[in-house]
Amino acid sequence: MKAHQARWPIATQCRVLGVSLSGYYAWRTRPPSKRAKVDADLKEHIKAFHTRSDSTYGAPRIWKDLMDMGIRVSKKRVARLMREMGICGVSRRKRTQTTVKAQKANKAPDLVKRDFSVATVNKLWVADITYVPTWSGFLYLSVVMDAFSRRIVGWSMATHLQSELVISALNMALYQRRPQDVIHHSDQGAQYTSIAFGKRCREAGVRPSMGSAGDCYDNALCESFFATLECELIWN
């Protein structure tokens, strides 16, 4: 109403909108409510967390950061305030299958059973492959992650999906960590069930482990890393 008072008198606008003139002026002079003040403070924190994440964090992560700070607020309220501010997080792209289960694959046993908790480094490594779009085509990225530290200890990139891709990533991890009796957990992709990869594991004393076919939860730790990589770095 204030924005249009140069064109229409306040009294006229109140009459058309069914608002009492005294009620309008009382609202104009009324101080912000306690909830409005809290919302304003929350928006400052939300903006800071969103900026710090390079504009990648959505309501769930910002809500967690607020809770870690000791600020008790509902996730729905955070989402509402973000909508009011016109900001949002980055959502993960739909992933295209990059590995294929080999026919008559020499599958290793599942030594992990979805339990990725370990007491120290170099006891469990998880591995997977994703693709990175570039102007000249796709690059395939193979990584090996230490389950204890969540650190990428080996990686390799190539324009193909041959077994050399995963062997190179494994070799980097072996060179950097020099483990003793480590478990290497992956899916049943043809690269990991290949004769060449199995031979390299035996030479290095690595115990291969594989989850069931087509079940992302059996390698959830590496899937989670790729989700973060793709959302916050590749597609940002």
PALO-119339 format. One record per atom (N, C-alpha, C, CB): x, y, z; residue in three letters. Coordinates in steps of 0.1 Angstrom, whole numbers, padded with zeros to 4 digits, always signed. Atoms other than C-alpha are relative to their C-alpha. Glycine has a CB too. Layout:
N
XYZALA/...
***
This chain:
236
+0008-0012+0000MET/+0000+0000+0000MET/+0009+0012+0000MET/-0009+0000+0012MET/-0009-0012+0000LYS/+0028+0024+0008LYS/+0007+0002-0013LYS/+0011-0002+0011LYS/-0006-0002+0013ALA/+0044+0017-0026ALA/-0009+0006-0010ALA/+0005-0014-0005ALA/+0010-0006+0009HIS/+0012+0028-0043HIS/-0007+0012+0005HIS/-0010-0011-0004HIS/+0008-0011-0005GLN/+0002+0057-0022GLN/+0001+0013-0008GLN/+0005+0003+0014GLN/-0001-0011+0008ALA/+0014+0082-0047ALA/-0011+0000-0011ALA/+0014+0001-0007ALA/+0010+0001+0010ARG/-0012+0069-0071ARG/-0014-0001+0006ARG/+0002-0013-0009ARG/+0013+0001-0007TRP/-0040+0060-0047TRP/+0001+0003+0014TRP/-0006-0014-0002TRP/+0000-0003-0014PRO/-0047+0075-0013PRO/-0001-0013+0009PRO/-0011+0010+0004PRO/+0000+0011-0010ILE/-0041+0052+0017ILE/-0015-0004+0004ILE/+0008+0003+0012ILE/+0013+0002-0004ALA/-0077+0056+0027ALA/-0008-0008-0010ALA/-0007+0013+0003ALA/+0007+0007+0011THR/-0090+0045-0007THR/+0005-0015-0001THR/+0003+0007-0013THR/-0005+0013+0001GLN/-0067+0015-0007GLN/-0006-0009+0012GLN/+0015-0001+0000GLN/+0006+0007-0012CYS/-0079+0005+0028CYS/-0015-0004-0002CYS/+0001+0008+0013CYS/+0014+0002+0003ARG/-0115+0008+0017ARG/-0002-0012-0010ARG/-0007+0012-0005ARG/+0001+0011+0010VAL/-0110-0014-0014VAL/+0004-0013+0005VAL/+0009+0004-0012VAL/-0005+0013-0005LEU/-0090-0040+0004LEU/-0007-0005+0013LEU/+0015+0001+0003LEU/+0007+0004-0012GLY/-0113-0041+0034GLY/+0008+0001+0013GLY/-0005-0014-0002GLY/-0009-0002-0012VAL/-0086-0029+0059VAL/-0004+0013+0007VAL/+0015-0001-0005VAL/+0003-0013-0007SER/-0093-0004+0086SER/+0012+0009-0001SER/-0004-0003+0015SER/-0011-0010+0001LEU/-0073+0028+0083LEU/+0009+0000+0013LEU/-0006+0014-0002LEU/-0008+0000-0012SER/-0063+0027+0120SER/+0008-0013+0002SER/-0010+0001+0012SER/-0008+0013-0001GLY/-0053-0010+0118GLY/+0012+0001-0009GLY/-0009-0011-0005GLY/-0012-0001+0009TYR/-0030-0002+0088TYR/+0011+0008+0007TYR/-0004+0006-0013TYR/-0010-0008-0006TYR/-0012+0026+0106TYR/+0006-0006+0013TYR/-0006+0014+0004TYR/-0005+0007-0012ALA/-0010+0005+0138ALA/+0010-0011-0004ALA/-0011-0007+0008ALA/-0010+0010+0005TRP/+0007-0023+0117TRP/+0013+0007-0004TRP/-0007-0007-0011TRP/-0012-0007+0005ARG/+0031+0003+0102ARG/+0009+0003+0011ARG/-0004+0012-0008ARG/-0008-0004-0011THR/+0043+0014+0136THR/+0004-0011+0010THR/-0007+0012+0007THR/-0002+0011-0009ARG/+0043-0020+0153ARG/+0014-0005-0002ARG/-0011-0011-0002ARG/-0013+0005+0002PRO/+0078-0033+0159PRO/+0000-0015-0004PRO/+0008+0000+0014PRO/+0000+0014+0005PRO/+0088-0067+0143PRO/-0002-0009+0012PRO/+0014-0003-0006PRO/+0003+0010-0010SER/+0076-0097+0162SER/+0012-0008+0003SER/-0012-0010-0005SER/-0011+0009-0005LYS/+0099-0121+0181LYS/+0004-0010-0011LYS/-0003-0007+0013LYS/-0002+0010+0011ARG/+0095-0147+0153ARG/+0007+0007-0012ARG/-0013-0007-0004ARG/-0006-0006+0012ALA/+0103-0122+0126ALA/+0015+0004+0003ALA/-0007+0013-0003ALA/-0014-0002-0004LYS/+0135-0112+0145LYS/+0009-0012-0001LYS/+0001+0007+0014LYS/-0007+0013+0001VAL/+0145-0148+0148VAL/+0003-0004-0014VAL/-0007-0011+0008VAL/-0002+0003+0014ASP/+0139-0154+0111ASP/+0011+0008-0006ASP/-0014+0003-0007ASP/-0011-0009+0005ALA/+0161-0124+0103ALA/+0014-0005+0004ALA/-0002+0014+0004ALA/-0013+0005-0005ASP/+0189-0138+0124ASP/+0004-0013-0008ASP/+0000-0003+0015ASP/-0003+0013+0007LEU/+0185-0173+0108LEU/+0004+0002-0014LEU/-0013-0008+0001LEU/-0003-0003+0014LYS/+0186-0158+0073LYS/+0015+0004-0001LYS/-0009+0011-0005LYS/-0014-0004+0001GLU/+0220-0143+0081GLU/+0009-0012+0001GLU/+0003+0010+0012GLU/-0008+0013-0002HIS/+0234-0177+0093HIS/-0002-0008-0013HIS/-0005-0008+0012HIS/+0002+0008+0012ILE/+0218-0194+0063ILE/+0008+0005-0012ILE/-0015-0001-0004ILE/-0007-0006+0011LYS/+0233-0170+0039LYS/+0015-0002+0001LYS/-0002+0016-0001LYS/-0015+0002-0003ALA/+0268-0174+0055ALA/+0003-0014-0004ALA/+0003+0003+0015ALA/-0003+0014+0003PHE/+0266-0212+0053PHE/-0001-0003-0015PHE/-0009-0009+0008PHE/+0002+0002+0015HIS/+0253-0211+0017HIS/+0012+0005-0008HIS/-0013+0006-0004HIS/-0012-0007+0007THR/+0281-0187+0006THR/+0013-0008+0003THR/+0002+0014+0005THR/-0012+0008-0003ARG/+0308-0208+0024ARG/+0000-0013-0007ARG/+0000-0003+0015ARG/+0000+0013+0008SER/+0297-0239+0005SER/+0000+0002-0015SER/-0013-0008+0004SER/+0000-0004+0014ASP/+0301-0221-0028ASP/-0014-0002-0007ASP/+0010-0009-0008ASP/+0014+0000+0004SER/+0263-0220-0031SER/-0005-0014-0004SER/-0002+0009-0012SER/+0004+0014+0003THR/+0260-0259-0031THR/-0009-0006+0011THR/+0012-0008-0002THR/+0007+0006-0011TYR/+0244-0266+0003TYR/-0015+0004-0001TYR/+0005+0005+0013TYR/+0015-0002+0000GLY/+0206-0271+0004GLY/-0005+0000+0014GLY/-0007-0011-0008GLY/+0006+0000-0014ALA/+0182-0271+0034ALA/+0005-0010+0009ALA/-0014+0000-0001ALA/-0004+0010-0010PRO/+0193-0304+0049PRO/+0014+0002+0006PRO/+0000-0014-0007PRO/-0014-0003-0005ARG/+0230-0295+0051ARG/+0001+0012+0009ARG/+0010+0000-0011ARG/+0000-0012-0008ILE/+0224-0260+0063ILE/-0007-0002+0013ILE/-0007+0012-0008ILE/+0007+0003-0013TRP/+0199-0273+0089TRP/+0010-0007+0009TRP/-0012-0009-0003TRP/-0009+0008-0008LYS/+0226-0297+0101LYS/+0011+0010+0006LYS/+0007-0011-0008LYS/-0010-0010-0004ASP/+0252-0268+0103ASP/-0006+0009+0012ASP/+0005+0009-0011ASP/+0007-0008-0010LEU/+0227-0247+0123LEU/-0001-0008+0013LEU/-0014+0004-0005LEU/+0001+0008-0012MET/+0221-0276+0147MET/+0013-0002+0007MET/-0007-0014-0003MET/-0013+0001-0005ASP/+0258-0281+0151ASP/+0005+0012+0008ASP/+0010-0003-0011ASP/-0003-0012-0007MET/+0260-0245+0162MET/-0008+0002+0012MET/-0002+0012-0010MET/+0009-0001-0011GLY/+0234-0251+0188GLY/-0013+0008-0002GLY/+0007+0006+0011GLY/+0012-0008+0004ILE/+0206-0233+0169ILE/-0011-0010-0003ILE/+0003+0009-0012ILE/+0011+0010+0001ARG/+0175-0255+0173ARG/-0011+0006-0009ARG/-0006-0004+0013ARG/+0009-0005+0010VAL/+0153-0250+0142VAL/-0004-0012-0008VAL/+0006+0011-0009VAL/+0004+0011+0008SER/+0132-0273+0121SER/+0005+0001-0015SER/-0016+0000-0001SER/-0005+0001+0014LYS/+0143-0284+0086LYS/-0009+0007-0009LYS/+0003-0014-0004LYS/+0010-0007+0008LYS/+0111-0271+0071LYS/+0001+0015+0001LYS/-0015-0005+0004LYS/-0002-0014-0001ARG/+0117-0237+0085ARG/+0012+0005-0008ARG/+0001+0004+0015ARG/-0011-0004+0008VAL/+0151-0235+0070VAL/-0003+0000-0015VAL/+0012-0010+0002VAL/+0004+0001+0014ALA/+0137-0246+0036ALA/-0009+0012-0003ALA/-0008-0013-0003ALA/+0009-0011+0003ARG/+0110-0219+0039ARG/+0008+0013-0001ARG/-0011+0002+0011ARG/-0008-0012+0000LEU/+0135-0192+0047LEU/+0009+0001-0013LEU/+0009+0001+0012LEU/-0008+0000+0012MET/+0157-0203+0018MET/-0008+0004-0012MET/+0007-0014-0002MET/+0008-0004+0011ARG/+0128-0200-0006ARG/-0003+0015+0000ARG/-0014-0008+0001ARG/+0002-0014-0001GLU/+0121-0165+0007GLU/+0012+0008-0005GLU/-0004+0004+0014GLU/-0012-0007+0004MET/+0157-0156+0001MET/+0004-0003-0015MET/+0011-0005+0009MET/-0002+0003+0014GLY/+0156-0171-0034GLY/+0013-0008-0002GLY/+0001+0012-0008GLY/-0013+0008+0001ILE/+0186-0195-0027ILE/-0004-0015+0001ILE/+0010+0004+0010ILE/+0002+0015-0001CYS/+0188-0233-0031CYS/+0013-0007-0001CYS/-0010-0005-0011CYS/-0012+0008+0002GLY/+0213-0261-0031GLY/+0001-0006-0014GLY/+0001-0011+0011GLY/-0002+0007+0013VAL/+0227-0281-0060VAL/-0005-0014+0002VAL/+0015+0000-0004VAL/+0005+0014+0000SER/+0209-0314-0067SER/+0009-0009-0009SER/-0015-0001-0004SER/-0008+0009+0008ARG/+0227-0344-0080ARG/-0006-0004-0013ARG/+0002-0013+0008ARG/+0005+0004+0013ARG/+0224-0352-0117ARG/-0003-0015+0000ARG/+0010+0003-0011ARG/+0003+0014+0002LYS/+0209-0385-0128LYS/+0013-0007-0005LYS/-0012-0003-0009LYS/-0013+0006+0004ARG/+0238-0409-0131ARG/-0003-0011-0010ARG/+0006-0007+0013ARG/+0000+0010+0011THR/+0244-0430-0162THR/+0008-0012+0005THR/+0004+0005-0013THR/-0008+0012-0004GLN/+0256-0466-0156GLN/+0013+0000-0008GLN/-0008-0013-0003GLN/-0013-0001+0006THR/+0293-0466-0163THR/+0007-0014+0000THR/+0008+0010+0007THR/-0006+0013+0000THR/+0302-0502-0155THR/-0010-0011-0003THR/+0007-0003+0013THR/+0009+0011+0004VAL/+0288-0535-0168VAL/+0005-0012+0006VAL/-0001-0001-0015VAL/-0004+0013-0006LYS/+0287-0568-0150LYS/+0004-0009-0011LYS/-0011-0006+0008LYS/-0005+0009+0010ALA/+0308-0592-0170ALA/-0008-0013+0000ALA/+0015-0003+0001ALA/+0006+0013+0001GLN/+0292-0624-0183GLN/+0010-0010+0006GLN/-0003-0004-0015GLN/-0008+0010-0007LYS/+0305-0654-0162LYS/+0011+0007+0008LYS/+0006-0009-0010LYS/-0009-0008-0008ALA/+0322-0628-0139ALA/+0006-0008+0011ALA/-0006+0013+0005ALA/-0006+0006-0011ASN/+0347-0641-0114ASN/-0002+0009+0012ASN/+0015-0003-0003ASN/+0003-0009-0011LYS/+0330-0624-0084LYS/+0007-0004+0012LYS/-0015+0000+0002LYS/-0006+0002-0013ALA/+0349-0620-0052ALA/-0011+0000+0011ALA/+0011+0011+0003ALA/+0010+0000-0011PRO/+0330-0626-0019PRO/-0002+0014+0006PRO/+0004-0010+0011PRO/+0003-0013-0007ASP/+0314-0597+0000ASP/+0005-0001+0014ASP/-0015+0003+0000ASP/-0006+0001-0013LEU/+0337-0592+0029LEU/-0004+0012+0009LEU/+0015+0001-0001LEU/+0004-0012-0007VAL/+0320-0559+0040VAL/-0014-0001+0005VAL/+0002+0012-0010VAL/+0014+0001-0004LYS/+0283-0566+0042LYS/-0006+0013+0004LYS/-0001-0010+0011LYS/+0005-0014-0003ARG/+0275-0528+0042ARG/+0005+0006+0013ARG/-0015-0001-0001ARG/-0005-0006-0012ASP/+0295-0523+0073ASP/+0014+0006-0003ASP/+0002-0011+0011ASP/-0012-0007+0004PHE/+0321-0496+0065PHE/+0008+0006+0012PHE/-0004+0011-0009PHE/-0007-0005-0012SER/+0332-0490+0101SER/+0013-0008+0002SER/-0009-0001+0013SER/-0013+0006-0003VAL/+0369-0497+0107VAL/+0007+0008+0011VAL/+0008+0000-0013VAL/-0006-0006-0012ALA/+0392-0489+0136ALA/+0013+0008-0004ALA/+0004-0011+0010ALA/-0012-0007+0004THR/+0422-0476+0116THR/+0001+0000-0015THR/+0013-0007+0006THR/-0002-0002+0014VAL/+0436-0467+0082VAL/+0005-0013-0006VAL/+0009+0011-0003VAL/-0005+0011+0008ASN/+0444-0492+0054ASN/-0004-0014+0004ASN/+0015+0000+0001ASN/+0006+0013-0002LYS/+0421-0519+0066LYS/-0011-0003-0010LYS/-0006+0000+0015LYS/+0011+0001+0010LEU/+0392-0512+0042LEU/+0001+0011-0010LEU/-0013-0001+0006LEU/+0000-0009+0011TRP/+0394-0495+0008TRP/-0013-0002-0008TRP/+0013+0000-0009TRP/+0011+0001+0009VAL/+0363-0488-0013VAL/+0003+0007-0013VAL/-0013+0006+0006VAL/-0004-0005+0013ALA/+0365-0482-0050ALA/-0012+0000-0010ALA/+0011-0008-0006ALA/+0011-0002+0010ASP/+0342-0471-0079ASP/+0005+0008-0012ASP/-0013+0006+0007ASP/-0003-0007+0012ILE/+0341-0455-0113ILE/-0011+0010-0003ILE/+0003-0009-0012ILE/+0011-0009+0005THR/+0322-0424-0125THR/+0006+0006-0013THR/-0003+0011+0011THR/-0005-0007+0012TYR/+0324-0402-0156TYR/-0001+0015+0002TYR/-0009-0004-0012TYR/-0001-0015-0001VAL/+0333-0365-0160VAL/-0002+0005-0014VAL/+0013+0004+0006VAL/+0002-0006+0014PRO/+0318-0346-0190PRO/+0010+0011-0002PRO/-0014+0005-0001PRO/-0009-0010+0004THR/+0343-0324-0208THR/-0004+0005-0014THR/+0015-0004+0000THR/+0004-0005+0013TRP/+0341-0303-0239TRP/+0004-0009-0011TRP/+0007+0013-0003TRP/-0004+0009+0010SER/+0359-0330-0258SER/-0005-0015+0002SER/+0016-0001-0001SER/+0006+0014-0002GLY/+0339-0360-0245GLY/+0001-0003+0015GLY/+0007-0010-0008GLY/+0000+0005-0013PHE/+0337-0381-0214PHE/+0014-0005+0005PHE/-0010-0011+0002PHE/-0012+0006-0007LEU/+0366-0389-0190LEU/-0005-0009+0011LEU/+0010+0011+0005LEU/+0005+0009-0010TYR/+0362-0418-0167TYR/+0010+0001+0012TYR/+0000-0015-0005TYR/-0008-0002-0012LEU/+0374-0414-0131LEU/-0002-0013+0009LEU/-0004+0013+0007LEU/+0000+0011-0010SER/+0384-0444-0109SER/+0006+0005+0013SER/+0007-0012-0006SER/-0006-0004-0013VAL/+0390-0438-0072VAL/+0001-0012+0009VAL/-0008+0012+0006VAL/-0001+0010-0011VAL/+0401-0458-0042VAL/+0000+0009+0013VAL/+0013-0009-0001VAL/+0001-0008-0012MET/+0390-0444-0008MET/+0003-0008+0012MET/-0014+0006+0001MET/-0002+0007-0012ASP/+0402-0453+0026ASP/-0013+0002+0009ASP/+0013+0005+0008ASP/+0012-0001-0008ALA/+0371-0461+0047ALA/+0001+0007+0013ALA/-0006-0014+0001ALA/-0002-0006-0014PHE/+0386-0449+0080PHE/+0001+0015-0001PHE/+0012-0006+0007PHE/-0003-0014+0001SER/+0399-0415+0069SER/-0009+0008-0010SER/+0014+0003-0003SER/+0008-0005+0011ARG/+0375-0410+0040ARG/+0009+0008-0010ARG/-0011+0009+0005ARG/-0010-0007+0009ARG/+0406-0399+0020ARG/+0001-0008-0013ARG/+0013+0002+0007ARG/-0003+0007+0013ILE/+0411-0407-0017ILE/+0015-0003+0000ILE/-0005+0009-0012ILE/-0014+0004-0001VAL/+0443-0427-0016VAL/+0005-0004-0014VAL/+0002-0011+0010VAL/-0005+0004+0014GLY/+0444-0436-0053GLY/-0011+0004-0010GLY/+0003-0015-0001GLY/+0009-0004+0010TRP/+0428-0423-0085TRP/+0006-0001-0014TRP/-0005+0014+0002TRP/-0005+0001+0014SER/+0431-0426-0123SER/-0011+0005-0009SER/+0004-0015-0003SER/+0009-0005+0010MET/+0415-0410-0153MET/+0004-0005-0014MET/-0001+0016+0000MET/-0003+0005+0014ALA/+0412-0423-0189ALA/-0013+0003-0008ALA/+0004-0015+0000ALA/+0011-0002+0009THR/+0390-0420-0219THR/-0007-0014-0003THR/+0004+0006-0014THR/+0005+0014+0002HIS/+0382-0458-0217HIS/-0004-0006+0013HIS/+0010-0009-0008HIS/+0004+0007-0012LEU/+0367-0482-0193LEU/+0007-0014+0001LEU/-0015-0002+0000LEU/-0007+0013+0000GLN/+0393-0510-0196GLN/+0006-0002+0014GLN/+0011+0000-0010GLN/-0005+0004-0013SER/+0408-0528-0166SER/+0012+0009+0005SER/+0004-0014+0001SER/-0011-0009-0004GLU/+0439-0505-0167GLU/-0004+0012+0008GLU/+0008+0004-0013GLU/+0005-0012-0008LEU/+0418-0477-0153LEU/+0000-0003+0015LEU/-0014+0004-0005LEU/+0001+0003-0014VAL/+0411-0494-0120VAL/+0013-0005+0005VAL/-0011-0010+0002VAL/-0013+0004-0005ILE/+0445-0510-0118ILE/+0009+0012+0003ILE/+0007-0009-0011ILE/-0008-0012-0002SER/+0462-0476-0121SER/-0004+0007+0013SER/-0002+0010-0012SER/+0004-0005-0012ALA/+0441-0463-0093ALA/+0004-0008+0012ALA/-0016+0002+0001ALA/-0005+0009-0011LEU/+0449-0493-0071LEU/+0015+0001+0002LEU/-0003-0015-0004LEU/-0014-0002-0001ASN/+0486-0489-0079ASN/+0004+0013+0007ASN/+0007+0000-0014ASN/-0003-0012-0007MET/+0486-0453-0067MET/-0003-0002+0015MET/-0009+0012-0006MET/+0003+0002-0014ALA/+0469-0463-0035ALA/+0011-0009+0007ALA/-0014-0007+0002ALA/-0010+0008-0005LEU/+0494-0491-0030LEU/+0014+0007+0002LEU/+0003-0012-0009LEU/-0013-0007-0001TYR/+0524-0468-0036TYR/-0001+0010+0011TYR/+0002+0007-0013TYR/+0001-0010-0011GLN/+0511-0441-0012GLN/-0002-0006+0014GLN/-0012+0009-0003GLN/+0003+0005-0013ARG/+0499-0464+0016ARG/+0008-0012+0004ARG/-0014-0003+0001ARG/-0007+0012-0002ARG/+0518-0497+0013ARG/-0007-0008+0012ARG/+0015+0003+0004ARG/+0008+0007-0011PRO/+0491-0516+0033PRO/+0004-0014+0002PRO/-0015+0001-0004PRO/-0001+0014-0003GLN/+0491-0550+0049GLN/-0013-0006+0001GLN/+0009-0002+0013GLN/+0012+0008+0000ASP/+0462-0573+0042ASP/-0013+0010+0000ASP/-0001-0008+0013ASP/+0011-0009+0001VAL/+0438-0545+0031VAL/-0011-0006-0008VAL/+0004+0013-0006VAL/+0011+0004+0008ILE/+0403-0552+0018ILE/-0003+0010-0010ILE/-0013-0003+0009ILE/+0003-0010+0011HIS/+0395-0536-0016HIS/-0015-0004-0004HIS/+0010-0001-0012HIS/+0014+0003+0002HIS/+0357-0534-0019HIS/-0005+0008-0012HIS/-0009+0003+0012HIS/+0005-0007+0012SER/+0339-0525-0052SER/-0013-0007-0004SER/+0011-0001-0012SER/+0012+0007+0006ASP/+0309-0534-0074ASP/+0005-0012-0009ASP/-0009+0010-0008ASP/-0004+0012+0008GLN/+0309-0563-0099GLN/+0002+0005-0014GLN/-0011-0010+0000GLN/-0004-0005+0014GLY/+0320-0541-0129GLY/+0010-0009-0006GLY/+0004+0014+0001GLY/-0009+0008+0008ALA/+0339-0559-0156ALA/+0014+0003+0003ALA/-0003+0001-0015ALA/-0014-0004-0002GLN/+0370-0539-0147GLN/+0005-0007+0013GLN/+0001+0015+0002GLN/-0005+0006-0013TYR/+0371-0553-0111TYR/-0001-0015+0000TYR/-0009+0005+0011TYR/+0001+0015+0001THR/+0362-0589-0121THR/+0010-0005-0011THR/-0014-0005-0003THR/-0009+0005+0010SER/+0389-0590-0148SER/+0011-0008+0005SER/+0005+0013-0008SER/-0012+0008-0004ILE/+0418-0614-0147ILE/+0011+0009+0004ILE/+0004-0010-0012ILE/-0012-0008-0003ALA/+0443-0586-0148ALA/-0001+0007+0014ALA/+0001+0011-0011ALA/+0002-0007-0014PHE/+0428-0568-0117PHE/+0002-0011+0011PHE/-0014+0006+0001PHE/-0002+0011-0010GLY/+0426-0601-0098GLY/+0014-0004+0002GLY/-0008-0012-0004GLY/-0014+0004-0001LYS/+0462-0609-0106LYS/+0008+0011+0008LYS/+0006-0002-0014LYS/-0007-0011-0007ARG/+0473-0574-0094ARG/-0003-0001+0015ARG/-0003+0013-0006ARG/+0004+0001-0014CYS/+0454-0579-0061CYS/+0008-0011+0007CYS/-0015-0002+0001CYS/-0008+0012-0006ARG/+0471-0613-0055ARG/+0015+0004+0002ARG/-0001-0012-0009ARG/-0014-0004-0001GLU/+0505-0598-0062GLU/+0003+0009+0011GLU/+0005+0007-0013GLU/-0002-0010-0011ALA/+0500-0570-0037ALA/-0005-0004+0013ALA/-0007+0013-0005ALA/+0006+0004-0013GLY/+0483-0590-0010GLY/-0013+0007+0003GLY/+0010+0002+0011GLY/+0013-0007-0002VAL/+0450-0571-0015VAL/-0011-0011+0000VAL/-0002+0011-0010VAL/+0011+0010-0001ARG/+0418-0590-0005ARG/-0012+0007-0007ARG/-0004-0003+0014ARG/+0012-0006+0007PRO/+0391-0581-0032PRO/-0013-0004+0007PRO/+0001-0004-0014PRO/+0014+0002-0006SER/+0355-0578-0020SER/-0009+0007-0010SER/-0001+0005+0014SER/+0010-0006+0009MET/+0324-0571-0041MET/-0014-0002+0005MET/+0001-0007-0014MET/+0013+0000-0004GLY/+0289-0562-0033GLY/-0009-0007-0011GLY/-0006+0014+0003GLY/+0009+0006+0010SER/+0258-0576-0051SER/-0002+0009-0012SER/-0013-0003+0007SER/+0002-0007+0012ALA/+0250-0566-0086ALA/-0012+0010+0000ALA/-0001-0010-0012ALA/+0011-0009+0001GLY/+0229-0535-0091GLY/-0005+0006+0013GLY/-0011-0006-0007GLY/+0004-0005-0014ASP/+0228-0525-0054ASP/+0010+0011+0004ASP/-0001-0012+0010ASP/-0009-0011-0004CYS/+0243-0491-0047CYS/+0003+0001+0015CYS/-0006+0014-0004CYS/-0003+0000-0014TYR/+0240-0496-0010TYR/+0012-0008+0004TYR/-0013-0004+0008TYR/-0011+0009-0003ASP/+0266-0523-0011ASP/+0014+0007-0001ASP/+0000-0012-0008ASP/-0012-0008+0001ASN/+0291-0496-0020ASN/-0003+0015+0003ASN/+0007-0001-0014ASN/+0005-0013-0003ALA/+0274-0466-0004ALA/+0010+0011+0003ALA/-0010-0001+0011ALA/-0010-0010-0004LEU/+0305-0449+0009LEU/+0006+0006-0012LEU/+0012-0007+0008LEU/-0006-0006+0013CYS/+0320-0444-0026CYS/-0011+0007-0007CYS/+0007-0011-0008CYS/+0011-0007+0006GLU/+0286-0435-0040GLU/-0002+0013+0006GLU/-0013-0009+0001GLU/+0002-0013-0007SER/+0283-0408-0014SER/+0011+0010-0004SER/+0000-0002+0015SER/-0011-0009+0004PHE/+0317-0394-0023PHE/-0002+0005-0014PHE/+0014-0007+0000PHE/+0002-0004+0013PHE/+0308-0393-0060PHE/-0012+0010-0001PHE/-0003-0012-0009PHE/+0011-0010+0000ALA/+0275-0375-0052ALA/+0005+0014+0004ALA/-0011-0005+0010ALA/-0005-0013-0004THR/+0294-0348-0034THR/+0009+0006-0011THR/+0008-0001+0013THR/-0009-0005+0010LEU/+0320-0345-0061LEU/-0007+0005-0012LEU/+0009-0012-0005LEU/+0007-0004+0012GLU/+0295-0343-0089GLU/-0009+0013+0003GLU/-0009-0011-0005GLU/+0008-0012-0003CYS/+0272-0318-0071CYS/+0008+0013+0003CYS/-0009-0003+0012CYS/-0006-0012-0006GLU/+0297-0295-0055GLU/+0012+0005-0008GLU/+0004-0002+0014GLU/-0012-0004+0007LEU/+0327-0295-0079LEU/-0003-0001-0015LEU/+0011-0009+0004LEU/+0000+0002+0015ILE/+0320-0309-0114ILE/-0011+0008-0006ILE/-0003-0015-0003ILE/+0012-0007+0006TRP/+0285-0293-0119TRP/-0002+0013+0006TRP/-0012-0009+0002TRP/+0002-0013-0006ASN/+0290-0262-0098ASN/+0006+0011-0009ASN/+0007+0001+0014ASN/
***
